[in-house]
Amino acid sequence: MTDRQLGFDTLQIHAGAHPDPATGARQTPIYQTTAYVFRDADHAAALFNLQEVGYIYSRLTNPTVSVLAERIATLEGGAGAVCCSSGHAAQIMALFPLMAPGRNVVVSTRLYGGSITQFSQTIKRFGWSAKFVDMDDVEAVKAAIDDDTRAIFCESIANPGGYITDLPAMAAVADEAGLPLIVDNTTATPYLCNPIALGATLVVHSTTKYLTGNGTVTGGCVVDSGKFDWSASDKFPSLSAPEPAYHGLVFHEALGPMAYTFHSIAIGLRDLGMTMNPQAAHYTLMGIETLSLRMERHVANAGKLATWLENDPRIDVVTYPGLASSPYHGRIASVCPKGAGALFTFGVKGGYEACVKLVDALELFSHVANLGDTRSLIIHPASTTHRQLPPEQQEAAGAAPNMVRVSIGIEDVDDLIADLDQALAKATA
């Protein structure tokens, strides 16, 4: 079957995995080890010189984690991937080979609150900066790019509001500027959206969310398309210039489409140490095996529940892009043709106080700071995930005080509607 293109449902089970050569174990084992024995001194030297691919130390690579990286890269259509300890770690890992003191990244105003803080505050400690732009305004994105810009960053389906980014338009802007487009595909997953096929250079994930799908472990992943020409300008010396730590090796020249991935392992994980542990990789591998099945149910439930909410007089607004009333509804066919995801917000009449009462009155929905679980989840962003932001940034991110965010699970949707109905009755009495 080597000449046949396997389908997504097959790849989510088989990609990257083979029966264990030592034992014949069919499921990928948890290789719970720190280090690996070298065949001899020459083998060790070749591994450390990047002349041979293999395992040295689990801060860098681990067989269980490697299977996960290959599976996610395959599902995303990338050349390679590197897994790390969390979604936030993945964002720093993604920028690390591209940035330097004084450089900036143009980012969407519609991001998860923690990402906004990471980009607006934390990256300053590296001497980097971020320019926040509404990515519905293509001309504003172009205007924000300057000689020090090194990437454009957005989410495919934005958290918390479920807004769909026009990825082909952003890719065109990035290409014109000679910059990589980085897309956080956590909310959509590769089942609903394929950013690389739409022009993205890099894709990042919080594997904590839908890829694992069961709320058990944290993790992150960076996928490289392998298509960007890192040597086309002098903007990316980490990849296009000699690397002193490897005797002058030029990553892009030596490794071609795998240059970014190898750099992220050999330097990024080596020095930042944002390592994914093998047990977390194992849980995520098991989760991915049912990804398409879960996403279909997530999307179906979200559509039914959002429609019910939109018709409820106790609700001001519903942001789900799957609704015909959404200004982002027209982007579904081109950006995420298999569905608009299962994350959105809705406004409750009564504002902040009503939202708090709603959250406290729910019984099936879990009040947690997470998304992408099999269980339906709810949170009030203005008092939690986005509370560190000033009011204007809360509004821009879709986290106004009267809005709650829901991540719709795979339960019986009628039970979810009944739970919201009774909680809204108490919240708006």
Protein Blocks (a to p, Z undefined) as FASTA:
>chain_A
ZZpccdfklmmmmgopacdfklopabdcdddbfbdcdfblmlmmmmmnopagcdfbfklp
cfklmmmmmmmmmmnopabdcddfbfklmmmmmmmmmgcehiacdddfbdcfklmmmmmm
mmmmnopacddddfklmmlmmmmpcfkbcbdcddfbdcfklpacdfklmmmmmmmnopac
dddfklnopmlpcfklnopabdcddfklmmnonopagcdddddehlacfklpcklmmlmp
ccfklgoiafklmnmmmmmmmmmmmmmmmmnopaccfklmmmmmmmmmmmmmmmmmmmmm
mmmmmmmmmmpmkbfbdcbfkbmklmklmmmmmmmmnbgbjadcdddehijmlmmmmmmm
pmklccdddehiabdcdddfklmmmmmpcfklmmmnopafkbccddddfbdfklmmmmmm
mmmmmmmZZ
